Amino acid sequence: MARVKVYTTSYCPYCVRAKQLLSSKGIDFEEVNMDGKTDELKALKEKTGLQTVPQIFIDDELVGGFTELAAKDSRGELQGL
């Protein structure tokens, strides 16, 4: 089974949508809330090159954000997780 990790903030609507999509597919995921973790969030952004959350990883590989996750779902690529 794939390991899914989602970096979020509590005020991000796309984070909510990503978590809802994963949950609706029955996919277990680890949420890492970045509220108040300014230095860690900055380091994550530098590592990935993305400037927003959510940042979604599947088996330690960056998928992207909600848009990329939804695209994977529309192609049927989340079903195997």
N, C-alpha and C positions, 0 to 999 in steps of 0.2 A: 504494500500500500504506500502511496506517495505521501510525503510529508509536506504539508502546506503551511506556510507562515505568512501572516498578513500584518504589515506595519500600518497602524492607523492613528488617527486622532479622534477625540470624541465629537468634534465640531464639523467633521467632514461628511457631507452627504454621500459622496462616492464610496467612502469606507463602509457606510451602512449598507449601501446597495451591493457592494462586493460580498460582505458577510451574509446578506440575505440570499444572494445567488448561491454561494457555497453551501449554505444550510439547506436551501431548497433542493439541492442535488444530493444531500446526505453526505457531504464531504466534510470530514473533520479537519479543523484547522487550528493553529495556534495564533492567537491575536497578541500582538505586541503594541500596546498603547504608548504612543510617544508624547503624550501630554506632559509638559514640564521637563522634557528630556532634550533640551535645546542642543547640547553638544552631541548627543547620540544621533539626533535627527539630522544635524548638519553632516556628521560623518557618513550616515546612510546615504544622504543626497550626493555627497562627493563620490562615494563608492559606486553608486548606480547611475549617476548622471541625471536622475529624475528629480524634479524639484517639488513634487506633490506627493501626497498619500491618497489612496492606499498604494503601498508597494507590496506586490504579491510574489512570493517565491514558491516554486514547486520543486522539491528535492534540491534545495539550495540554488536553483536556477531562477533568475529573475524573469517573471512573466510580463510584468509591467503593472499597470493600474487597472481600474475597473473596466475601462474600454477594451483593453487587451484580453482580460478575463472573459468578458461577455462575448468577444469575437471567438475565443476558444470554445465557449459553450455553443455558439451558433454553428460551429463546424463539428460539434460532437466530440471534441477532444477532452472534455471534462468527465465523460461517462466512465472512463477506465480508472479514475482516481478513487 
